[in-house]
């Protein structure tokens, strides 16, 4: 028996808008049947689908799970993410890794690490 990772699900206020942000992050498209209540982004046939589901309550507190991204062109990607609407929160250089903590337009925290 084996298990595969099929979806990464984001609870959000506007599924279509948040899916658009993340589709832009991965330079892909929001799936055609998406709307403000439910949206998906499948950045590759082999990877998990990003799923966005509208929920009535706002996010409170820190994420218990977050996405880590990495790039060799770190500075350019950081600028691009901020241009897409991400907010820079903090910077770290620990455990042999340099990364910036950001928040997406709905406040979900994620990291961008520098590949050295």
C-alpha positions in Angstrom: 0.0 0.0 0.0 1.2 3.6 -0.7 0.0 7.1 -0.1 0.3 10.1 -2.4 0.0 13.8 -1.7 -3.0 14.9 -3.9 -3.9 18.4 -2.6 -2.6 21.2 -0.5 -5.7 23.0 0.8 -5.9 26.7 1.8 -9.0 27.9 3.8 -9.6 31.5 2.6 -12.1 34.3 2.2 -11.9 34.5 -1.6 -10.8 31.3 -3.3 -10.5 32.7 -6.8 -8.4 35.7 -5.7 -6.0 33.6 -3.6 -5.7 30.9 -6.3 -4.8 33.7 -8.7 -2.0 34.8 -6.4 -0.6 31.3 -6.0 -1.0 30.5 -9.8 1.1 33.6 -10.4 3.7 32.5 -7.9 4.1 29.2 -9.8 3.7 30.9 -13.2 0.7 28.8 -14.2 -3.1 29.3 -14.5 -6.1 28.9 -12.2 -8.2 26.0 -13.3 -11.1 27.0 -15.5 -14.0 26.0 -13.2 -12.7 28.1 -10.3 -14.7 30.8 -8.6 -14.8 32.8 -5.3 -15.9 29.8 -3.3 -13.7 27.0 -4.7 -10.6 27.2 -6.9 -7.7 24.9 -7.9 -4.3 25.3 -9.3 -2.5 22.2 -10.7 1.0 23.4 -11.3 2.1 20.1 -12.8 0.6 16.7 -13.7 3.0 15.1 -11.3 2.6 17.4 -8.3 -0.2 18.0 -5.9 -3.1 20.3 -6.7 -3.4 23.6 -4.7 -7.0 23.8 -3.6 -8.6 27.0 -2.2 -11.9 26.7 -0.2 -13.9 29.7 1.0 -14.6 29.5 4.8 -16.7 31.9 6.9 -14.2 32.5 9.6 -11.0 34.6 9.3 -7.6 33.2 9.8 -6.4 33.8 13.4 -2.9 33.2 14.8 0.1 31.7 13.1 -0.2 29.0 10.4 0.4 25.5 11.8 1.6 24.4 8.4 3.3 26.6 5.7 4.8 26.3 2.3 8.6 26.5 1.8 9.8 27.7 -1.6 13.4 28.0 -2.8 15.2 29.7 -5.7 18.7 30.2 -6.9 17.6 33.6 -8.3 16.5 34.5 -4.8 16.6 38.3 -5.0 14.7 38.5 -8.2 12.1 36.0 -7.0 11.7 37.9 -3.7 11.0 41.1 -5.7 8.6 39.3 -8.0 6.6 37.8 -5.0 6.3 41.2 -3.4 5.1 42.6 -6.7 2.4 39.9 -6.8 1.1 41.0 -3.4 3.2 39.1 -0.9 4.2 41.0 2.3 7.7 40.6 3.7 7.5 39.7 7.4 11.0 38.5 8.6 14.4 37.4 7.5 16.4 34.4 8.9 19.9 33.0 8.4 20.0 29.8 10.5 20.9 26.1 10.1 22.9 26.9 7.0 19.9 28.4 5.2 19.0 32.0 4.4 15.3 32.7 4.0 12.6 35.4 4.0 9.2 34.8 5.7 6.4 36.3 3.7 2.6 36.4 3.8 0.2 35.9 0.9 -2.7 38.4 0.4 -4.8 36.6 3.0 -2.0 36.5 5.6 -0.9 32.9 5.1 2.7 32.7 6.0 5.3 31.1 3.6 9.0 31.1 3.2 11.4 31.7 0.3 14.8 30.2 0.8 18.0 31.1 -1.0 19.6 28.2 -2.9 23.4 28.7 -2.4 
